[in-house]
Every structure is written in C-alpha cells, then in structure tokens.
Amino acid sequence: MGWLSGLFGGRTPEARLEAARALLSRGKVAAARLDALALGDLPGAAELVSEAEGQLALANLEAAISWSEAGDPERVGHHLQVAQDFRQPGQDEDFAQARERIAGHAQQRDQAAKRSARVEAERLSEVHDGFREVSGALAVALPEGASDEEAEALEARLAILHDAYPEALRAQMLELGSPFAQAVLDLDDGLVDEALQVLLTLPDDVAVVQHERARAARRLGDPASAARAWQRFAELHGGHVAIGSAHTAVQLAEAQAAAGDAERGLATITHLKRTEPEVAAPLHAALLEATGRLPEAEKAYRALLGRHGPQPSIYLGIARVRLQGGHRTEAMAALETCLRQNDCEPGRCGSRPPDLATHRLLATLYLEEGQDVERGLELASIARGLVDRPSWEDAYLQALVGKATAEAGWADRAEQLRDALAEGDPRRERLAALL
C-alpha cells in the first residue's frame, strides 16, 4: 500500500486513522477501509478494517438479495462473492438469512416458469397436433428411468422453444422433428459442439437450421461463419425477424463487427432502423464509434442518455468518442458527470454498483495530463478496490500512481510492462511517454 502514501499529505499515522474513522462514520466505508489498510500495524487500524469489511459484507448481501428479486443470477453471484471476501466472525446468521431469501426468490421464479410452461404446452397441443408427436419422440429418447416430471419439463421446454419462433419457423421446427429440437436444446444447455454436429446434417436450405447454426458458430467463437449463416437465413426467410428476445439482424451486425467488419455491421443496423428505429440503439452507437463517425456517435450516445438515464456504459461511450477526436478535457468532463450522477461507494450502491471502467479511465486521464493529481489518486484508489482480476489498464494506472507519488521502483515496473508488449502495440507509446 506504499503507493497510497501520497494521498495523506504528510499527516501522522494517528491523524490518518482518525480521518479514516470519520470517513466510516459518514458512510464512506470503502475509502475508510483502504485508508486503514495503508496504516499497517498501527494500533486500532486492524479493528477499523474489520468493522469496515463487516459493513461491506452486509451491504453486498443486501445487493445480492436485491438482484435476486430482479432475477439476475450473475450479479447475485458477484455480490455474494464480494460479501464472502469481506465476511467477519459473527455474521453467520446474516449470511444464512440472505441465502435463504435468495433461494426463496429463485424458487418463486422457478414455480412461475413451470406454471407458464405448462399453460403454453397445453395451448400449443391444441393449436398444432404435430407438436405432440415431436415432443413425444423426444420423450421416448429420455434416459432410462426418467420420471414423469422430467418428461413434463422437456415438453415445457419444447413448447417455449416452439413459441419463440415466428409462425413460418414453427412449421419448419415441427417438420425437422426430434433431431433438430434436441440439437437446439443441447445448444441452450451449452453442448455446442454436439448441437452443431447434428445441425450440420440437416438441410442447408431451411431458414431455421441456418439460424441455429449461426448461434452455434457464434458460441464457438467463429463470428465470420455465424455472419454467413445469418445472411443465408435472411435470404431463405425473406428478411430478418425477432426470435424470442433476440433479432437476427442485430445478431448478424454483432457477428459482422466481431469478425472485423464494423462497416458492414453498421450497414446492417442502419437498414434495420429504417423500419424498427428503436431496435439495437446501443449497438448502433457503438458501431458509429467503431467506424469513426464521431459526431454521429456522440449524438447517438446522448439519445441513449435521454432514453435510459445516466448509465456508466453510455458515458464511457461518450468519453471514448471524445478521446478519439482528441478532446481529452471534454472526455474527463463526461466521466465526472457520470460519477456525480451515479455517486456511491463500493458495496453501498443498491441496484447499481460503482463502475470500475469509469473510475479507471478518469483516473488515468487525470494522471496522464498531470492535472488535479489529488483527484486522480483518489479515483485510482477507488478503482483499485474494485478490481477482481487486474488487466493491463489496471497495471498501467498503478504505474501512473507510482510516478505521481514518487514510489520506489515504479519506473522499473513500467519498463517491464512495456517490454511485455509486442512491437507496434500502441500501448508502448503510452508507456514511453510515461517514462
């Protein structure tokens, strides 16, 4: 924590500890913890760290419960892990109660999904007699000893799958029978290689086959093949359509951009927006940025702010656009606005956790410019507390902090960071300027 020494302005360790206690009393828990950690073995520092970490654990438990109500298991898992990292003796009951509430929310959603699936399956069997034949064939192929409940669950999944397709594609699904249905279920279960092997045996001139092949290729990290398959899908189907919560034109544009052809991806989205202007607005803004259409990109990001509110990802887009145009001060202003409108401490942010990318980029810009270094160090301190798996950008920021605080050995570490990059990597220029 020597790199934090420049934050304290020469105050005595005891004075710094009192300042950390004051931060904790004002609810700035993460900042108090970081400052106390920097005091090492000073009497009282460890106790303050423990108290702060206990509060962070409880705050993250509350955040996990909140996200479980919203049905976002990824964020639930993240906050539970953070809470576990900060867990203190005597909090066993708090953790047990939180997990019980989270499990209850999951059970409620599962029961609701099963009820909905049963209704859909019953309705579907009335609408299309052939569906029972397909699902029945799959049920026969269940592992020996499969229960009635397992067979019912399979029927329900097939009903949901069938209902997500537009009408013409539903008929194709039924005509293709159980091999196709099982391949799609395998794809959704993460058995991508197995699913693709079956899909490749099915007719090439069926639109729904091309769509599922495209999904499999994208999952396997082959966006170029995915793009070709979605283009062929549109040719066979007579255009792009929404399938479930996705849209094949959006999926095509994403695949084209991922394959290195952002211009073609932008053309795909621009064509879609002529008839469906509200679809894929974030992707449209990102593709305008990627293709260097900077004024249009900033306009698109600003429209997103009006529609979705002050999301950090939107402000980051605006900042990147301004940086590309050489407007660094304006980029910093956008990021500061983002932080003001999303002001919260790590672990105390309710439904919106603090954004690492925003803090990291703004700290980097302040320290690169050498202006308001104190603010840059403050942001760097917060960013460091948010890092789970350090990236190159995190290491570069720590080199900037080392230089700003005259930390011993910072230049050697920066040179090592530069030497690890290939010749021609533009990041080498940033490190050369730093050194």
Protein Blocks (a to p, Z undefined) as FASTA:
>chain_A
ZZmmmmnnopafklmmmmmmmmmmnopamlmmmmmmmnomaghklmmmmmmmmmmmmmmm
mmmmmmmmnopaklmmmmmmmmmmmpcehilmmmmmmmmmmmmmmmmmmmmmmmmmmmmm
mmmmmmmmmlmmmmmmmmmmpcehiafklmmmmmmmmmmmmmmpcfklmmmmmmnommlm
mmmmmmmnopamlmmmmmmmpcfkbfklmmmmmmmmmmnopaklmmmmmmmmmmmnopac
dehjbcfklmmmmmmmmnopaklmmmmmmmmmmmmmmgoklmmmmmmmmnopaklmmmmm
mmmmmmnopafklmmmmmmmmmmnopaklmmmmmmmmmmmmgccehilojaccdfklmmm
mmmmmmmnopakllmmmmmmmmmmmpmbdcfklmmmmmmmmmmnopghklmmmmmmmmmp
cehiaklmmmmmmZZ
